[in-house]
Amino acid sequence: MILGIIALVVSALSVLFAYRLGKSADRSASAAENSAIAADRSAAVAESMDHRARQPQLNISLGSSAPAPIANVIYTVRNDGTEDLDEVVVFRPRPSDQIVYPVALTGGPGGGGSDYMDDVSLGGLRLAEEKRFTLAIGAAESLPEFRIRVHVLIGDDEWNVIKVLPAPRAI
């Protein structure tokens, strides 16, 4: 009988010990899960900061102003960033006046930028390299501010950069 009581006490202690170990394991698993979530967040923040730091630096300039009624202007895009760009796509501006101002690759197919579209690929752009695009602005004396979206690819990374174009008419 004493042996039975001892066995019962040992069994009860084993259950209590196992219960405490289980709670400790649950806490350890929870702490490990929280640590993994924090590590993922930290990695995402670091990746986002790297992506932002590597944002392409594009300089867009106007060769010369175009007084009315000249209907086209040529802009130069220069890569002032820290790495070569695999592809640069310029999209036409979409000002509030609802007029369509298409773009074309300067000197592209059709000669001198005659293939106007909603967007034009300038191709790759090495460091300090320049490429040109033509914007059809019409003959109007007064023009809106032109903001364009430029889509840039470097490997698997991509950016959409918004740029305000220099005013095409002399001020």
Helices and strands as residue ranges (DSSP letters): H 2-53, E 58-62, E 72-79, E 85-91, E 103-105, E 119-125, E 130-136, E 147-154, E 157-164
